[in-house]
Amino acid sequence: MVMTKVLLLVLGVIVTGSLGDGYDVDSVPAFDPIHPGTCLADGDHVRVGDSYTRRDCVKVECRHTHIGLRMFYTRCSQVVNDRKCGLVNNPKGQFPDCCFRPNC
């Protein structure tokens, strides 16, 4: 099982992209031959279409793509605080509520 995860990470090319709303997105191959229809993420199995928010405010989502199952990691974008506003977030909230945002 550990060898499978290592192999997937070694063979996988991390695809870095950006969504229109400014979040940073990475994806890695996540096929698990032992549990078809699920992605393997950090030792947990996630069904296709399901997602969860990690404690560090990263959304983890399993998707079926044209190149197979992939685990997508969506992170908060950096906040540019040009107007010296305060920053707020909901640390216990789901993504993107846990992301910092200006509060003017």
Residue pairs with C-beta under 8 A, 6 or more apart in sequence:
1 34
4 32
4 33
4 40
5 40
5 43
8 28
8 29
8 30
8 31
8 40
9 28
11 29
12 28
12 29
14 26
14 27
14 28
15 26
15 27
16 24
16 25
16 26
17 25
17 26
17 27
18 24
18 25
19 25
19 74
21 77
21 96
22 77
23 74
23 75
23 76
23 77
23 96
24 74
24 75
24 76
24 77
25 72
25 73
25 74
25 75
26 72
26 73
26 75
27 63
27 65
27 70
27 71
27 72
27 73
28 70
28 71
28 73
29 67
29 68
29 69
29 70
29 71
30 39
30 40
30 41
30 62
30 69
30 70
30 71
31 39
31 40
31 68
31 69
32 38
32 39
32 40
32 45
32 69
35 45
37 47
37 48
38 45
38 46
38 47
38 48
38 62
38 69
39 45
39 46
39 47
39 48
39 62
39 69
39 70
39 71
40 46
40 71
41 60
41 62
41 71
42 60
46 52
46 60
46 61
46 62
46 71
47 62
48 62
48 63
48 64
48 69
49 62
49 63
50 61
50 62
51 59
51 60
51 61
51 62
52 59
52 60
53 59
53 60
53 93
53 94
53 95
53 98
54 60
57 75
57 76
57 89
57 91
57 95
57 98
57 99
58 73
58 74
58 75
58 95
59 72
59 73
59 74
59 94
59 95
59 96
60 71
60 72
60 73
61 71
61 72
61 74
62 69
62 70
62 71
62 72
63 69
63 70
63 71
63 72
74 95
76 95
76 96
76 98
76 99
76 100
77 99
79 87
79 100
79 101
79 102
81 87
81 102
83 102
83 104
85 102
85 103
85 104
86 102
86 103
86 104
87 100
87 101
87 102
87 103
88 100
88 101
88 103
89 97
89 98
89 99
89 100
89 101
90 97
90 98
91 98
92 98
